[in-house]
Every structure is written in structure tokens, then in C-alpha cells.
Amino acid sequence: MLNGLAAERPATGDSHRRNLAALLRRVHLGGPVSRVRLAEELGVNRSTVLALTGELAAAGLVREGSAPATGRTGRPSLLVRPASDAVHVLAFDIAVDRLVAARVGLGGVVSGRLEATRPRAGADLDFVVSVLADLGRALQHGAPPGSVCVGVGASYCGMIRPGDGLVRYGPDLGWVDQAFGAELARRLDLGLPVLVGNEAHLGAVAEHQRGAGVGVRNLVYLHGDVGVGGGIIVGGDLLGGDGGYGSEVGHMLVNPYQGRPCLCGSHGCLEAEVGERALLDAAGRPADSIGREAVRAVVADAARGDLAAQEALRRVGDWLGIGVANVINLFNPGVVIFGGTLREVFQGSAPHVRRRIRANVLPVSRDKVELRVSAFGDDTTLIGAAELGFAPLLADPLGNRTAVAS
């Protein structure tokens, strides 16, 4: 049950609140850690760490236990761990043709995962919300006894208005100004808001915090589904833009004169030249061949020597390389990460992408940039949604009645 500790605790200053948040965030993202290490990383003394840990433990957010035996003599040190079985969020990933839900414990532990097919049937808010609510209730029912849901996060394949989860524009299935976040919160009936983010933005956050971009201050994440989304981390922070709709690299113009039509109404956008349909058409696949497995089949066929599939990857890889060259010149990232279906597309077309980078990127930006694939496979955006759900707790661990009884 929810604990009233937040209302009863004595007033604390901003510095104390920041230290609590920093400690919980460190344990959540970095895993078990000793008090000594925490004191070093947070820049505080050991008695302060002892007090902070005690408060978080009393709130049911962390636990202390002995480190695994190493065979050395002496008393083993105590490690501070996230209470993964006591605190969780619900995370949802809404892609063009699938709906995924997960129960994710503090520390990023996925303890339950359910998936459903999403037909490509146009504006389908009621269907999507109904399915996700059913999946969410099933995950809640299967949670460990006493575990408390402290947040709900959702990743959606479209442009999301910050603050209220309104889908302003979802081009692939025609969503315009759909009140997704509010409607899912109503159907779930957990007394919690549903925080919604753009899938590629959340993918960038997931890779930066937990995946292929850990420790990198500046990165670009490119996400492939039917189209292409982008998330950009600058100086450790997500680049949202003036209205929260930034980093739409999929609609960067790369082929303005003879480009393929894009669902946004333009021609020659990056996603029109490298997205699902562009690859499948170039490989000679029929119009009813769709989805991530169809894309992966082209990559697999190319690896087996299929000439049409190889030519398709050459063509798409060349356009992808042009897009990547542009973002490298613009943002000078340390890493470019390919996720979603672009994970496999890049792996199959890497020589062509790298050739474009060598030809078109300024040497000062080209010399150190690394190209990597996502660490989480198909679940990068789902992990990002979970982090969105945890954000309020991590910002103020003992506030907003999010603490749980120990």
C-alpha cells in the first residue's frame, strides 16, 4: 500500500532532496554499490550516505545486503541495491504493428512482458487503449505481493505534445490530436498519469542511460519502424526542440528532386528513402510484404547472396549514409546508434553507410565518431518508456506519495 511518509517527514532542503535523488538514480541505473563508492561518486561524507540510504530503505526503495563472497578474508562490505521486487512501473511501446507492455522493477529489471499484434488499420485509439489496458491489468495482477506501481510510461510512434500525452501527429496510421495519454490513464485506473514520449526520443534516452551510449555525452539514435525516427542527446540532455518535436531526422530532406513520396506529404525525406517500403520495393518484394520480419528477411537473403536483396541494401545504405553524414556534420556526436529495424539494415549495409561518411563528413567530426547498434534489440523504446515512468520517483524519491512501506 502507499506510504504516507512523504507527508509526515520533516521538511528538507533542496540539497538534501537532490542527494536523495542522486543516490536513488545511481542505484537504479548503476546497480548495487557500496556506501564508500556512493560517498565518492556523490561527493559527500559517509555519514551523509548512511543517512540517505536509511531514508530510502525506510521508504522501501533500496535495500542493503552483503556483497557476493570473493574468498578474501575480512568482513564483506554492504551493498546498496534497488528494491526491484517492491517498486515497479508499467511500460508500453506502441509501434505501427505491435503493442508491447512490461512490468519493470526499480533498477530496470523486466519482470513481466506481454505483446499483441496491432493491425495497420488507421486511427485506432480505442483498440490500442483497450488492448494496452488489458495487458497492463494482467501485469499488475502478476506483480509480486506488495509491489507498488509508481509510474506509467509509454512510447508512441509519432509526435507527442509534452505534458499531456496528446499524439499531435502519427503519420503511419493517421493519428492527429488523439488524447492517448489521458485515455490510457482513465482505462488503467491506477490513479497515475500516463507519461508519453516519442519512441525515438525515448530510445535515445534508454541507450544513453543503459545501453550502447552509456558514458557518451553527445549521441544520435536512429530508430527504424515503418519510417525513421531520431533522438539526439546533446551534453547529456535530450534535444527536444522549442515545442518538444525536435530531432525528426526521418523528415530531413535528402532527395528533393526524384525522391520517393513520404507520408508527411513531402518527397525525398530520409524515411521515404530508407524506410520499410523503400527497402522492400528495391528488393522486389510484393506490396503485401510488410513488417519487421519482411525487412529482416531481405537482410538475411542479402547475406546468403541474393543479388536483388544486396542491391536493395546498397541503395538504401547509400541514402542512409547521406542522412547519417548530415547529422554527424550538424551535431558532431561521439556515437550514432541504429535501433529498431535500422539495427539489421545498418548491419547489412554498413560498408555503404561508411563510404558515404568517409566522402561527406568533415574530417574533424569523422575521425572519432563511432557507429553502433542498439543494446536492447526490439525493446530499446520499451526500456525508454520505463525510464519515463520512473522519472517522477527519481526526481523526488520521498515526495508525491511514491514511497512504499518497507
N, C-alpha and C positions, 0 to 999 in steps of 0.2 A: 504494500500500500504506500501511497505517497507520504512523505515525512514532512512535518511542519517545521523542521529545523530552520529553514530559510527565514521564517517569520520570527522565530524565537531567539536566534543567535544574536549576540551583541553587535552593535554597529562596528563595521570595519572600514578602514580607509581604502582608497583606490590602490595603494601599493600592495596591501595585503591581498586584495581581490585579484590583482594581476599575478601575484606569486602563486596563489591557489590555481589560477587558470593555467599558468605556465607549467606548473608541476603536473597537473592532470593531463595537459596536452602532451607533455613529454612522455608520460607513461602510456597514453593512448596511442601515440604514433611510434614510439620507440621501443615499447615493451618493457619487461621487467628491468629494474635498475636499482642500484644500491643507493642508500641515503648519501653516502660520501660522494658518489658521482653526481647525484642530484644537486648537492650543495655547490659542486664545482661548476656545473652547467648553468645553474640559475644565478650564480654569483651571490649566494647568501651563506650564512653560517649553518653549522649542523643543527644547532638548537632550533633555528627557524624551520629547517626542513622537517625536524621531528614534530614541531607543532603543526605545520601544514599537512603533513602526512596523517597525523592524528585526526585532524578535522575531516579530511577526505575519507578516512577509514570509518569514522563515526557516521558519516553520511552514506556509507555503503558503496562508495565509488572506487576505492582501492583496498587492497589487502597487502599484508606483509607476510613473507614466508622465507624459509631458508633457501639458499641457492642450492642447485644440484651438487652432490658430493664430487669433489675433484681429486680426492686421495691425499690432499695436503693436510698437514697437521694444523691444529688450531680450530677455533670456533668458526663455523661458516657464517658468512655475512648474510644479513637480511636483505631481501629484495622487495621493492615496492612494485605491485602488479595491478593492472586494471581488473576490476571486478566484472569480468566478461559475462559471467552467468547471472549477474544480478541486474545489469543495466544494458538495455539494447535499444536500437531504433529499428523502424521498418524502412526499407529502401525499395524504391520502384524504378524500373527502367522501361520507358515506353519508346520502343523503336517502331519502324514502319510496319514490320510483320511479326513482331513478338512482344509479349508483355512479361516482364520478369519481376518477381518480388522476393525479398530476402529479409531475414531477421539477422541483424548484425550486432554482435555484442561489443561493448566498450573494448577498445584495443583492436578493432577491425576484424573480429572473429565472426565468420559467416556460419551461423548455427542452423540455418534453415533456408531453403531456396525452392521456389516454385516458378513454373513457367507456363505460359499459354500462348497459342497462336493468335495473331491479330490479322484478320483478313484485310486486304487492301481495298477497302470499301467506302472511301470518302470520309466525310466528317462524322465521326463515330464516338462522340463524347460519352453518351450514355453506356454504350457497350464497354468502352475502355474502363470507365469508372466502376461499373458493375463487376467486371472481372477482377480488377485490382482490389476492390473492397473484399470480395470473396477470398482472394489469395491472402490479403492482409489478416483477415479474421482467422483463417486457418493457421497462419504462422503465429498469431497471438495465442491461439488455443494450444499450440505445441511448445510454447515457451517454457523454460524451467520454472518450477514453482517459486513464486515470489519475485521473479524477474519483472522489472518495470520498464515499460516503453517510455523513453524520454524525448522522442522526436520522430518525425517522419520526413523523409526526403525523397524527391522524385526527379528523375532525369527525363526530359522530353525532347524529342527530335524537332525542335522548332525554336522560334524566337519568343522568349519569356519576359513579361513585364516584371521587373524587380518588385518584390514586396508582397504581391498578392497571388502569384502563380497563374496569372492570366496568359494564355497562349495567344500572343498577338498574331503570329503567322506560322503555320505549319504547312509548307508548300506541297509536300508529297501526298497528303490526304485532304487538303483543303480546309484545314482548321484556321479560322480567323476569329479573333477575340472570343475564345472559348474559356469559360471560368473553370478551368481544370482543377487548380489547387483547392479552391473553395468547395467545389462539388465533391472531390475525393475526401476532403476532411469531413464533410457532412455525412457521407456514406460510411466512413470508417467509424465515426462517433467515438473517438478516443479522447476528446477534449484537447486535442493538439492540432495546431495548424499544419498543413502540408506545405513544406518549403520546396519550391520547384526551381530547377535550373536548366539551362540549355545543356544538351548532352555533351557537346564537345568542351564547353567551359568546365563542366564537372569532370570530364575525362582528364583535362589538363591538371586540375586540382589533385585528382587521385594519383596520377603519375608523378606529380611534383612532391606530394606528401608521402607516398608509399611505394612508388613503382620505379620506372626507368629514369625518372628525373629527380630522384632524391639527391639533395645537395647542390642542385643546379639552380642558379638564381634567375636565369633567363632561358625560357624554352618555348617551343611551339609544338602543340599537339594537333595532329590532323586525324579526324575521325571519318571513316567511310561507312556509310549505310547504303541507302539508295543514292544519296548525294554525298557531299563532303562538308563537314563542319570543322571549325577551328577553335582552339582555345590557346591563349597566349599568356604566359607568365612573364612579367617584367619586374625585375628587382624583388622577386619573391611573391608578388601580388598578381592576381588575375586582372588582366586588362578587360574591363567591362565596357568602356566607352561612355559617352555622355548620357545615354539613356539605358545602358545595360545591354545593348545589342551589338557590341563590338566583336571583332575577330571573325567576322563572316567571310573567311578566306575562300569558302566554296563559291562565293559570288564575285571573286576577283576576276576581272576580265583578262583572259589570256589569248583568245582567238576571235577578235571582234569582226572580222570580215567574212570568214567562211565557217564560223563556229556553229556547233550544234545548238538547237533551241534548248533553253533552260526553263524549268517550271516557274522561275521568278518572272518570266516574261522577256528576259534578255536573250542574247545569243553569245556563245563562246565563253561562258563562265567556266571556271575551273571544274566545278562538279559536273557540268554538262560534258566536258571532255574526258573526265577520268572516272565518273560515277558508274554505277552498276550497268545502266543501259548502254553506255558508251563501250564498255569492255565487252559485253555480251554481243552487241551488234558487230563490233570489229572482229570477233571470233566466229561470226556466222551462226550464232545460236538463235533459235526461234523466238518469236515475240512472247510466247508463254513461258519461256525460261527466265525465272526471276529468283531473287533471294540470295542470301549469303552463300548457300551451298552451290548455287549455279556459278557464282563468281569464283569460289574456291575450286570448282571443277575445271574452269579454264586455266587457272594457275597450275593445277595438277597435270592437266593434259599437256601444257607447255613444257613442263619438266620431263614428260615422257616422250617429247619430240614432236608433238602435233604442231605442224607449221602454221596453221591458222591461229592457234592459241598463242604461239610465240610472236607472231606478227601483231596480234592484238595487244599483248603486253609491251611490245616495243613502242607501239603508237601511244598507248595510254601512259607508259612510263616516260615518254618524251614530254607530254603535256604536264604530267605530274612534276617532272624535273623543272619545267618552266615555273610552275607555281611555287615550288619549294625554293627555287633560286630567288624569286621575288620576295618571299617572306624572310629569307636569310639576309638579303640586302637591306630590307626595311628594318628588321628588328635585331640583327646580329645575335641570334640565340646561341647558347652553348650546345644545345641539343634540339633536334627535330625528332618527334616521336610519331610513329604511324600506328593508329589503332583501328578497331572495327575491321571491316573488310580491307581497308588500306594496309593492314598488317601483312596480309598474304600478297596483295597486289604489289606492295613495295618489295617484298622478298623475291617475287618473281620478275620484277623489272628493275632491280637495284642498279645494274650496270647502266641502263639508260638514264635513270634519275641522276646518278653520279656524273655521267658525262655532261649533262646539262649544267650541273653545279660547277664543274670544272670550267665550262665555257662561259658561264654567265654570272657567276658570283664574284664580287670583288675579293681579291686575294686576302685582304686583311680580315674579312669575315669568313672566308672559305677555309682558312688554314686550320682552325681549331674546332669548327662545328662538327658534331657527331650526329649520325643518323641511327636511330634505334627503333625497335618495335616495342609496343606496349607490354608491360609486365603481366597484365591481367587477362589477356585474350579478349573474349567477348564481354567480360564483366567489368571493364575499366569504368564505363559510365555508371554502372550499378554501384561500384565502390565509391565513386564520386558522390552519388546520391546519398549514400550512407554518411559520408563526411558532412554533407549539407545538413542532414538530420541531427548530427551530433553538435553542430556549430553553436547553438544557444547554450548547451550544457558546458562546452569547453570555454565559452566566453565568460561565464559566471557560474562556476560549479555548484555553489550553495544558494544561488538565487532562483527566482521563478518557480519555486516548489518542485525543482527537478531532482533533489536529493532523495535517496531511498534509505530505508531503515537497514541497519547492519544486521 
